[in-house]
Structure formats: structure tokens, C-alpha cells
Amino acid sequence: MQYNPLGRTGLLVSELCLGTMTFGGQDGIWKQIGGLAQESADGLVRAAPATA
């Protein structure tokens, strides 16, 4: 697994991230930024490259 620095924080974060914050929000602020439908989310997950 590959890691990258998170800005100037000194933290390393995994590249294994799809950015799922926009998936399925139903309440509060998440409703505003997380409005991606399940079918669309499924398509993105299927399209994501598999890595070992």
C-alpha cells in the first residue's frame, strides 16, 4: 500500500481511498454533500481499480 503526506501535518494517509463522503447522505449537512444515489455509488466502486 502506498502512503502520501497529508499537507504539512506530518501525517501519512493511504492512497486506498475512493472519496465516499458523497455517498448516501440523508441527514443534516450530509444530505447536502452526500446526495449520490446507491446505483451511482455502485458504479463508481465497480470502476475503481483493484490493487493488491
C-alpha positions in Angstrom: 0.0 0.0 0.0 1.2 3.5 -0.8 1.0 6.4 1.6 1.3 10.2 0.9 1.8 13.1 3.2 -1.4 15.0 4.3 -0.4 18.5 3.6 2.1 19.8 6.1 0.6 17.8 9.0 3.3 15.2 9.1 0.6 12.5 8.8 0.8 9.8 6.1 -2.5 8.7 4.5 -3.2 5.7 2.4 -3.9 6.0 -1.3 -6.6 3.4 -0.7 -9.5 5.9 -0.7 -12.4 6.4 -3.1 -13.8 9.6 -1.6 -17.0 8.1 -0.4 -18.0 11.3 1.5 -20.6 11.9 -1.2 -22.3 8.5 -0.9 -25.7 8.2 0.6 -26.1 11.3 2.8 -29.6 11.5 4.3 -29.4 13.8 7.3 -28.1 17.2 8.1 -25.2 18.5 6.1 -24.6 15.1 4.7 -27.9 15.4 2.8 -26.4 18.5 1.0 -23.0 16.9 0.1 -23.8 13.3 0.1 -26.6 13.0 -2.4 -25.1 10.4 -4.7 -27.6 7.6 -5.3 -26.8 4.0 -4.5 -26.8 2.9 -8.1 -24.2 5.6 -9.0 -22.1 4.7 -6.0 -22.2 1.0 -7.0 -20.9 2.0 -10.5 -18.0 4.0 -9.1 -17.0 1.2 -6.8 -17.1 -1.3 -9.7 -15.0 1.1 -11.8 -12.3 1.6 -9.1 -9.1 -0.2 -9.9 -8.4 -3.3 -7.8 -4.9 -3.2 -6.3 -3.0 -5.9 -4.4 
